[in-house]
Amino acid sequence: MAPLKPAEAEPHHFRHAIEPHGISVPDDPIRAAVQVTRRVLPLYTRALTAVRYAARAEPDPPHRAAAREVSETLTLVWYPDGVVGAPYPSVPAAARTVLFAARFQYDPHQAAFVLPLDYSP
């Protein structure tokens, strides 16, 4: 058993709500109803109150300012073998440190900064 999202709620309304988890219930309807009433409904009521409050306080998602103008750009390439990378000559010197911090590795055989295939999507 798991509570459902209210129809009027948007994803950003759940940011601060503690959502109740689902529970397993026995196949006996009376015992299942008691467990849902005791374990899920109080949490659902609190979460629903928090979501409705967030919907009143912040009906629209928070506005992010547009990205500032840049003088240089970096294009990442998704290679046919699934590797995401950037050819070395196209990487501005200032961006190399940022790529290393983002776990890109320089591969001299490919002459590119690449993310290893074993990283999750």
Buried (B, 14 or more C-beta within 10 A) or exposed (E): EEBEBEEEBBEBBBEEBEBBEEBEBEEEEEEBEEBBEEBBEEBBEBBBEBBBEBBEEBEEEEEEEEEEEEEEEBEBEEEEEEBBBBBBEBBEEEBBEEBEEEEBEBBEEEEBBBBEEEEEE
